[in-house]
Amino acid sequence: MNKEEALKEAERCLNCKNASCVKGCPVGIDIPNYINAILEERLEDAYDIITAKNILPEVTCRVCFHHEQCYGHCILNKKNAPIKIYELEQYVAENAPKEVRIGREGRLKKVAIIGSGPSGIACALSLCKANVEVTIFEREGYIGGVLSYGIPDYRLSNQIVKEVEKRLALGNIHIRLNTNIGTDLTLQDLKKEFDYVYIATGANRPNYFRIEGEETFKTQMMDPYEFIYSYAFLKDVNEGKGVQLGDKVIVVGGGNVAMDVARCARRLTGKSVEVFYRRTREKMPARIDEIEYAESEGVNIRFLTNPLSIRREGNEIILTKVNTELVVQDGVEKVVELEKTKEEIKITNLILAVGMRPDHEGFTKGENAIQLNKRGEILVNEFLKVDEYEKIYAGGDVVTGSLTVINAIGMGMKAAREILER
């Protein structure tokens, strides 16, 4: 969107007093106010308004669930002409001055951040405004977390992540790559050196599908991509590891990650890619536009379909699938497999995209283990504080389970505010 287009779009905003678009934003950005700033050509002010609640607009304008959030809640939806809020956000992010403002007061606090995903980055950038000394510890050899390894390049270019890295450098934020907390350093080490620690390691451990024959098949695999989880698949694709797939790829799952995997697989092969989802189209958790994009690119989504088992016969991979139906039992909807519909098919690759779980192995074992809730997420109080420790906070997917980038950013910024108030 260029300047002329942005001004024309901004003119359409009704500047609602009780703006539904703000209610639809997970972090409550003052959307009418920043659109008005665009209209008055005050881009720096528009950027300040956005970043007061969302410090990474260059990311969220590309990856947020706009149709379910701000854009989807615009009152002009009633006329089928909602304001293109995310495009205006992108216009501001790309054209406003992005000087990193560092506070002038003395550096009275030192904060360690574990993980350089969206929540860790948001916390770091927020703290540097108050001139807090921040060090980010990242297990990988690059920053970004899910922004780098979990989102396809066609949705979020690696160049955007590099621009974010420049902002961190301008804020004098230290980054220690290839450092695993739990082996290279312990949480106790960080507590001794830093005033506060923020854990933002995300959710990048796969939920295991436990398909019949899985363990036996893994020992017989001729190629690591014959059976792989979405996280590892997308990570290898984004790292440019030369992923090669066969001509019959099956993706299991119904969320946005499954759509990302399927679209990436389709781009890699140019051949048959099918998605198995055990419920109906209406129940699919993926965004409607992501489903439509996948289908328009040639991905075949097979609803009410589930894999049962996998095995190898010579050089062939045999997958047993079954049709399903949704039934209500005692007021609860359940997925029931229809035994008579079992069918064996030959495939080349099976990619499981059935959810992720928190990554906290480095500090949830041993004598000083951090407490988890029943879902296996780090337990925090309303201030994102890990109850039994005075110096430790946690946020993002490691606390909530897999949610959205904007939720992780919001929690990172909240953690920074809580630390600054101590």
Secondary structure as a PSIPRED ss2 file (coil, helix, strand):
# PSIPRED VFORMAT (PSIPRED V4.0)

   1 M C   1.000  0.000  0.000
   2 N C   1.000  0.000  0.000
   3 K H   0.000  1.000  0.000
   4 E H   0.000  1.000  0.000
   5 E H   0.000  1.000  0.000
   6 A H   0.000  1.000  0.000
   7 L H   0.000  1.000  0.000
   8 K H   0.000  1.000  0.000
   9 E H   0.000  1.000  0.000
  10 A H   0.000  1.000  0.000
  11 E H   0.000  1.000  0.000
  12 R C   1.000  0.000  0.000
  13 C C   1.000  0.000  0.000
  14 L C   1.000  0.000  0.000
  15 N C   1.000  0.000  0.000
  16 C C   1.000  0.000  0.000
  17 K C   1.000  0.000  0.000
  18 N C   1.000  0.000  0.000
  19 A C   1.000  0.000  0.000
  20 S H   0.000  1.000  0.000
  21 C H   0.000  1.000  0.000
  22 V H   0.000  1.000  0.000
  23 K H   0.000  1.000  0.000
  24 G H   0.000  1.000  0.000
  25 C C   1.000  0.000  0.000
  26 P C   1.000  0.000  0.000
  27 V C   1.000  0.000  0.000
  28 G C   1.000  0.000  0.000
  29 I C   1.000  0.000  0.000
  30 D C   1.000  0.000  0.000
  31 I H   0.000  1.000  0.000
  32 P H   0.000  1.000  0.000
  33 N H   0.000  1.000  0.000
  34 Y H   0.000  1.000  0.000
  35 I H   0.000  1.000  0.000
  36 N H   0.000  1.000  0.000
  37 A H   0.000  1.000  0.000
  38 I H   0.000  1.000  0.000
  39 L H   0.000  1.000  0.000
  40 E C   1.000  0.000  0.000
  41 E C   1.000  0.000  0.000
  42 R C   1.000  0.000  0.000
  43 L H   0.000  1.000  0.000
  44 E H   0.000  1.000  0.000
  45 D H   0.000  1.000  0.000
  46 A H   0.000  1.000  0.000
  47 Y H   0.000  1.000  0.000
  48 D H   0.000  1.000  0.000
  49 I H   0.000  1.000  0.000
  50 I H   0.000  1.000  0.000
  51 T H   0.000  1.000  0.000
  52 A C   1.000  0.000  0.000
  53 K C   1.000  0.000  0.000
  54 N C   1.000  0.000  0.000
  55 I C   1.000  0.000  0.000
  56 L C   1.000  0.000  0.000
  57 P H   0.000  1.000  0.000
  58 E H   0.000  1.000  0.000
  59 V H   0.000  1.000  0.000
  60 T H   0.000  1.000  0.000
  61 C H   0.000  1.000  0.000
  62 R H   0.000  1.000  0.000
  63 V H   0.000  1.000  0.000
  64 C C   1.000  0.000  0.000
  65 F C   1.000  0.000  0.000
  66 H C   1.000  0.000  0.000
  67 H C   1.000  0.000  0.000
  68 E C   1.000  0.000  0.000
  69 Q C   1.000  0.000  0.000
  70 C H   0.000  1.000  0.000
  71 Y H   0.000  1.000  0.000
  72 G H   0.000  1.000  0.000
  73 H H   0.000  1.000  0.000
  74 C C   1.000  0.000  0.000
  75 I H   0.000  1.000  0.000
  76 L H   0.000  1.000  0.000
  77 N H   0.000  1.000  0.000
  78 K H   0.000  1.000  0.000
  79 K H   0.000  1.000  0.000
  80 N C   1.000  0.000  0.000
  81 A C   1.000  0.000  0.000
  82 P C   1.000  0.000  0.000
  83 I C   1.000  0.000  0.000
  84 K C   1.000  0.000  0.000
  85 I H   0.000  1.000  0.000
  86 Y H   0.000  1.000  0.000
  87 E H   0.000  1.000  0.000
  88 L H   0.000  1.000  0.000
  89 E H   0.000  1.000  0.000
  90 Q H   0.000  1.000  0.000
  91 Y H   0.000  1.000  0.000
  92 V H   0.000  1.000  0.000
  93 A H   0.000  1.000  0.000
  94 E H   0.000  1.000  0.000
  95 N H   0.000  1.000  0.000
  96 A C   1.000  0.000  0.000
  97 P C   1.000  0.000  0.000
  98 K C   1.000  0.000  0.000
  99 E C   1.000  0.000  0.000
 100 V C   1.000  0.000  0.000
 101 R C   1.000  0.000  0.000
 102 I C   1.000  0.000  0.000
 103 G C   1.000  0.000  0.000
 104 R C   1.000  0.000  0.000
 105 E C   1.000  0.000  0.000
 106 G C   1.000  0.000  0.000
 107 R C   1.000  0.000  0.000
 108 L C   1.000  0.000  0.000
 109 K C   1.000  0.000  0.000
 110 K E   0.000  0.000  1.000
 111 V E   0.000  0.000  1.000
 112 A E   0.000  0.000  1.000
 113 I E   0.000  0.000  1.000
 114 I E   0.000  0.000  1.000
 115 G C   1.000  0.000  0.000
 116 S C   1.000  0.000  0.000
 117 G C   1.000  0.000  0.000
 118 P H   0.000  1.000  0.000
 119 S H   0.000  1.000  0.000
 120 G H   0.000  1.000  0.000
 121 I H   0.000  1.000  0.000
 122 A H   0.000  1.000  0.000
 123 C H   0.000  1.000  0.000
 124 A H   0.000  1.000  0.000
 125 L H   0.000  1.000  0.000
 126 S H   0.000  1.000  0.000
 127 L H   0.000  1.000  0.000
 128 C H   0.000  1.000  0.000
 129 K C   1.000  0.000  0.000
 130 A C   1.000  0.000  0.000
 131 N C   1.000  0.000  0.000
 132 V C   1.000  0.000  0.000
 133 E E   0.000  0.000  1.000
 134 V E   0.000  0.000  1.000
 135 T E   0.000  0.000  1.000
 136 I E   0.000  0.000  1.000
 137 F E   0.000  0.000  1.000
 138 E C   1.000  0.000  0.000
 139 R C   1.000  0.000  0.000
 140 E C   1.000  0.000  0.000
 141 G C   1.000  0.000  0.000
 142 Y C   1.000  0.000  0.000
 143 I C   1.000  0.000  0.000
 144 G C   1.000  0.000  0.000
 145 G C   1.000  0.000  0.000
 146 V H   0.000  1.000  0.000
 147 L H   0.000  1.000  0.000
 148 S H   0.000  1.000  0.000
 149 Y H   0.000  1.000  0.000
 150 G C   1.000  0.000  0.000
 151 I C   1.000  0.000  0.000
 152 P C   1.000  0.000  0.000
 153 D C   1.000  0.000  0.000
 154 Y C   1.000  0.000  0.000
 155 R C   1.000  0.000  0.000
 156 L C   1.000  0.000  0.000
 157 S C   1.000  0.000  0.000
 158 N H   0.000  1.000  0.000
 159 Q H   0.000  1.000  0.000
 160 I H   0.000  1.000  0.000
 161 V H   0.000  1.000  0.000
 162 K H   0.000  1.000  0.000
 163 E H   0.000  1.000  0.000
 164 V H   0.000  1.000  0.000
 165 E H   0.000  1.000  0.000
 166 K H   0.000  1.000  0.000
 167 R H   0.000  1.000  0.000
 168 L H   0.000  1.000  0.000
 169 A H   0.000  1.000  0.000
 170 L H   0.000  1.000  0.000
 171 G C   1.000  0.000  0.000
 172 N C   1.000  0.000  0.000
 173 I C   1.000  0.000  0.000
 174 H E   0.000  0.000  1.000
 175 I E   0.000  0.000  1.000
 176 R E   0.000  0.000  1.000
 177 L C   1.000  0.000  0.000
 178 N C   1.000  0.000  0.000
 179 T C   1.000  0.000  0.000
 180 N C   1.000  0.000  0.000
 181 I E   0.000  0.000  1.000
 182 G C   1.000  0.000  0.000
 183 T C   1.000  0.000  0.000
 184 D C   1.000  0.000  0.000
 185 L E   0.000  0.000  1.000
 186 T C   1.000  0.000  0.000
 187 L H   0.000  1.000  0.000
 188 Q H   0.000  1.000  0.000
 189 D H   0.000  1.000  0.000
 190 L H   0.000  1.000  0.000
 191 K H   0.000  1.000  0.000
 192 K H   0.000  1.000  0.000
 193 E H   0.000  1.000  0.000
 194 F C   1.000  0.000  0.000
 195 D C   1.000  0.000  0.000
 196 Y E   0.000  0.000  1.000
 197 V E   0.000  0.000  1.000
 198 Y E   0.000  0.000  1.000
 199 I E   0.000  0.000  1.000
 200 A C   1.000  0.000  0.000
 201 T C   1.000  0.000  0.000
 202 G C   1.000  0.000  0.000
 203 A C   1.000  0.000  0.000
 204 N C   1.000  0.000  0.000
 205 R E   0.000  0.000  1.000
 206 P E   0.000  0.000  1.000
 207 N C   1.000  0.000  0.000
 208 Y C   1.000  0.000  0.000
 209 F C   1.000  0.000  0.000
 210 R C   1.000  0.000  0.000
 211 I C   1.000  0.000  0.000
 212 E E   0.000  0.000  1.000
 213 G C   1.000  0.000  0.000
 214 E H   0.000  1.000  0.000
 215 E H   0.000  1.000  0.000
 216 T H   0.000  1.000  0.000
 217 F H   0.000  1.000  0.000
 218 K H   0.000  1.000  0.000
 219 T H   0.000  1.000  0.000
 220 Q H   0.000  1.000  0.000
 221 M C   1.000  0.000  0.000
 222 M C   1.000  0.000  0.000
 223 D C   1.000  0.000  0.000
 224 P C   1.000  0.000  0.000
 225 Y C   1.000  0.000  0.000
 226 E C   1.000  0.000  0.000
 227 F E   0.000  0.000  1.000
 228 I E   0.000  0.000  1.000
 229 Y E   0.000  0.000  1.000
 230 S H   0.000  1.000  0.000
 231 Y H   0.000  1.000  0.000
 232 A H   0.000  1.000  0.000
 233 F H   0.000  1.000  0.000
 234 L H   0.000  1.000  0.000
 235 K H   0.000  1.000  0.000
 236 D H   0.000  1.000  0.000
 237 V H   0.000  1.000  0.000
 238 N H   0.000  1.000  0.000
 239 E C   1.000  0.000  0.000
 240 G C   1.000  0.000  0.000
 241 K C   1.000  0.000  0.000
 242 G C   1.000  0.000  0.000
 243 V C   1.000  0.000  0.000
 244 Q C   1.000  0.000  0.000
 245 L C   1.000  0.000  0.000
 246 G C   1.000  0.000  0.000
 247 D C   1.000  0.000  0.000
 248 K E   0.000  0.000  1.000
 249 V E   0.000  0.000  1.000
 250 I E   0.000  0.000  1.000
 251 V E   0.000  0.000  1.000
 252 V E   0.000  0.000  1.000
 253 G C   1.000  0.000  0.000
 254 G C   1.000  0.000  0.000
 255 G C   1.000  0.000  0.000
 256 N H   0.000  1.000  0.000
 257 V H   0.000  1.000  0.000
 258 A H   0.000  1.000  0.000
 259 M H   0.000  1.000  0.000
 260 D H   0.000  1.000  0.000
 261 V H   0.000  1.000  0.000
 262 A H   0.000  1.000  0.000
 263 R H   0.000  1.000  0.000
 264 C H   0.000  1.000  0.000
 265 A H   0.000  1.000  0.000
 266 R H   0.000  1.000  0.000
 267 R H   0.000  1.000  0.000
 268 L H   0.000  1.000  0.000
 269 T H   0.000  1.000  0.000
 270 G C   1.000  0.000  0.000
 271 K C   1.000  0.000  0.000
 272 S E   0.000  0.000  1.000
 273 V E   0.000  0.000  1.000
 274 E E   0.000  0.000  1.000
 275 V E   0.000  0.000  1.000
 276 F E   0.000  0.000  1.000
 277 Y E   0.000  0.000  1.000
 278 R C   1.000  0.000  0.000
 279 R C   1.000  0.000  0.000
 280 T C   1.000  0.000  0.000
 281 R H   0.000  1.000  0.000
 282 E H   0.000  1.000  0.000
 283 K H   0.000  1.000  0.000
 284 M C   1.000  0.000  0.000
 285 P C   1.000  0.000  0.000
 286 A C   1.000  0.000  0.000
 287 R C   1.000  0.000  0.000
 288 I H   0.000  1.000  0.000
 289 D H   0.000  1.000  0.000
 290 E H   0.000  1.000  0.000
 291 I H   0.000  1.000  0.000
 292 E H   0.000  1.000  0.000
 293 Y H   0.000  1.000  0.000
 294 A H   0.000  1.000  0.000
 295 E H   0.000  1.000  0.000
 296 S H   0.000  1.000  0.000
 297 E C   1.000  0.000  0.000
 298 G C   1.000  0.000  0.000
 299 V C   1.000  0.000  0.000
 300 N E   0.000  0.000  1.000
 301 I E   0.000  0.000  1.000
 302 R E   0.000  0.000  1.000
 303 F E   0.000  0.000  1.000
 304 L C   1.000  0.000  0.000
 305 T E   0.000  0.000  1.000
 306 N E   0.000  0.000  1.000
 307 P E   0.000  0.000  1.000
 308 L E   0.000  0.000  1.000
 309 S E   0.000  0.000  1.000
 310 I E   0.000  0.000  1.000
 311 R E   0.000  0.000  1.000
 312 R E   0.000  0.000  1.000
 313 E E   0.000  0.000  1.000
 314 G C   1.000  0.000  0.000
 315 N C   1.000  0.000  0.000
 316 E E   0.000  0.000  1.000
 317 I E   0.000  0.000  1.000
 318 I E   0.000  0.000  1.000
 319 L E   0.000  0.000  1.000
 320 T E   0.000  0.000  1.000
 321 K E   0.000  0.000  1.000
 322 V E   0.000  0.000  1.000
 323 N E   0.000  0.000  1.000
 324 T E   0.000  0.000  1.000
 325 E E   0.000  0.000  1.000
 326 L E   0.000  0.000  1.000
 327 V E   0.000  0.000  1.000
 328 V E   0.000  0.000  1.000
 329 Q E   0.000  0.000  1.000
 330 D C   1.000  0.000  0.000
 331 G C   1.000  0.000  0.000
 332 V E   0.000  0.000  1.000
 333 E E   0.000  0.000  1.000
 334 K E   0.000  0.000  1.000
 335 V E   0.000  0.000  1.000
 336 V E   0.000  0.000  1.000
 337 E E   0.000  0.000  1.000
 338 L C   1.000  0.000  0.000
 339 E H   0.000  1.000  0.000
 340 K H   0.000  1.000  0.000
 341 T H   0.000  1.000  0.000
 342 K C   1.000  0.000  0.000
 343 E E   0.000  0.000  1.000
 344 E E   0.000  0.000  1.000
 345 I E   0.000  0.000  1.000
 346 K E   0.000  0.000  1.000
 347 I E   0.000  0.000  1.000
 348 T C   1.000  0.000  0.000
 349 N E   0.000  0.000  1.000
 350 L E   0.000  0.000  1.000
 351 I E   0.000  0.000  1.000
 352 L E   0.000  0.000  1.000
 353 A C   1.000  0.000  0.000
 354 V C   1.000  0.000  0.000
 355 G C   1.000  0.000  0.000
 356 M E   0.000  0.000  1.000
 357 R E   0.000  0.000  1.000
 358 P C   1.000  0.000  0.000
 359 D C   1.000  0.000  0.000
 360 H C   1.000  0.000  0.000
 361 E H   0.000  1.000  0.000
 362 G H   0.000  1.000  0.000
 363 F H   0.000  1.000  0.000
 364 T C   1.000  0.000  0.000
 365 K C   1.000  0.000  0.000
 366 G C   1.000  0.000  0.000
 367 E C   1.000  0.000  0.000
 368 N C   1.000  0.000  0.000
 369 A C   1.000  0.000  0.000
 370 I C   1.000  0.000  0.000
 371 Q C   1.000  0.000  0.000
 372 L E   0.000  0.000  1.000
 373 N C   1.000  0.000  0.000
 374 K C   1.000  0.000  0.000
 375 R C   1.000  0.000  0.000
 376 G C   1.000  0.000  0.000
 377 E C   1.000  0.000  0.000
 378 I E   0.000  0.000  1.000
 379 L C   1.000  0.000  0.000
 380 V C   1.000  0.000  0.000
 381 N C   1.000  0.000  0.000
 382 E C   1.000  0.000  0.000
 383 F C   1.000  0.000  0.000
 384 L C   1.000  0.000  0.000
 385 K E   0.000  0.000  1.000
 386 V C   1.000  0.000  0.000
 387 D C   1.000  0.000  0.000
 388 E C   1.000  0.000  0.000
 389 Y C   1.000  0.000  0.000
 390 E C   1.000  0.000  0.000
 391 K C   1.000  0.000  0.000
 392 I E   0.000  0.000  1.000
 393 Y E   0.000  0.000  1.000
 394 A E   0.000  0.000  1.000
 395 G C   1.000  0.000  0.000
 396 G C   1.000  0.000  0.000
 397 D H   0.000  1.000  0.000
 398 V H   0.000  1.000  0.000
 399 V H   0.000  1.000  0.000
 400 T H   0.000  1.000  0.000
 401 G C   1.000  0.000  0.000
 402 S C   1.000  0.000  0.000
 403 L C   1.000  0.000  0.000
 404 T C   1.000  0.000  0.000
 405 V H   0.000  1.000  0.000
 406 I H   0.000  1.000  0.000
 407 N H   0.000  1.000  0.000
 408 A H   0.000  1.000  0.000
 409 I H   0.000  1.000  0.000
 410 G H   0.000  1.000  0.000
 411 M H   0.000  1.000  0.000
 412 G H   0.000  1.000  0.000
 413 M H   0.000  1.000  0.000
 414 K H   0.000  1.000  0.000
 415 A H   0.000  1.000  0.000
 416 A H   0.000  1.000  0.000
 417 R H   0.000  1.000  0.000
 418 E H   0.000  1.000  0.000
 419 I H   0.000  1.000  0.000
 420 L H   0.000  1.000  0.000
 421 E C   1.000  0.000  0.000
 422 R C   1.000  0.000  0.000
